[in-house]
Amino acid sequence: GLCLLVLRVFIGVHVFLVSCALPDSVLRRFIVRVMCSVLGLFVRQSDPQFRDVNVRVYIANHVTQFDHNIINLLTLCNTPALNGAPGFICWSRGFMELGVTGSRAELVDSLKVYSSHRGNPPLLLFPEEAATNGRAGLLRFSSWPFSILDVVQPVALQVQRPLITVSVADSSWITELLWTFFVPFTVYQVRWMPSVPRRAEELSEDFALRVQELLAMELGVVSTRLTAADKTEHMKRLRHTSLLPFAPGSQPLAARPRMPSSLTSVAPEDVRITAMAQRVKEVLPHVPLEVIRIDLAQTSCVDTTIANLLEGRVPFFPESKEAGTDLPAPSTSQAAAASGIQGSIAVPSSKPATKQFAKSPVERHLSLQERKRALYDYARR
């Protein structure tokens, strides 16, 4: 793999120079396609007869950072640069710079003007706006690519690679390029689908959803409602979880809370915090649940949070009795055990711990110690 990587880096420079020097034509695309096969990039297309020369917008699913370069080897098309600063890197990667840095409405207006000139190549757009591995499902299509023109042509893209996964979340395009040079080969399968016109009085959102369903059916995956923003938020949660001092994976198996079946769609970190917060709430029913969750997010330990709440390191306003009536009350045996524990503790005053603030510092200290011991014994039992 390292030998292939070093060799293909030098060959890749020649491929880049040839693609820049030759004018765009069928001959240039053929030469570059043959040279890319030396780099391990093999492109196959299915149903090329469905490609409509009159369609000005191609819609494709997004798998790798080089999807637009691969489809450019088959037909001339341009992909606008949506992210990243314009410059040499943007141009060298094959993106089209429009000079629009504003909202999506300005981008759509600019693309409409571009598509109105018949001499310009067609547009290749990725409504998912984020790359996936293409094996599970499609991200929700954005509606703005479908508001440019009333006819689009879907392009189904599948990528296969031995040994190494095709697309890794949160990896840069340079990393993907080096892995492409490292592995023996990467096969891109491009399938052209019949063009899809907009129906009468059909909204752009409905048009995008219909094309998404067609592409998902062609690829044999699920059409999800997750967006690129959801993927970004998911990656932030994963990075935050990996930086926690007590990661979920570091807990012993017996100490991990069981995940209810109704919470399988929730993030694992949120489920863990919720389960631990309920355990603290059973011990300290007068403490607000939100205060418990905030402290657990910092400590990731039930005992530490209980100690912080009992010793006053976490300020809070106790909940009223009426607000806590719907909380699960401890069983009779648990209450009897707790009272037995409290009664067995040798303290100067035999009366139970009061909820009112004692006037004497000695009484306040004894009451605190009594509660702490009772709670620790209850937790151990």
Order of alpha helices (4+ residues) and beta strands (2+ residues): alpha-alpha-beta-beta-alpha-beta-alpha-beta-alpha-beta-beta-beta-alpha-beta-beta-alpha-beta-alpha-alpha-alpha-alpha-alpha-alpha
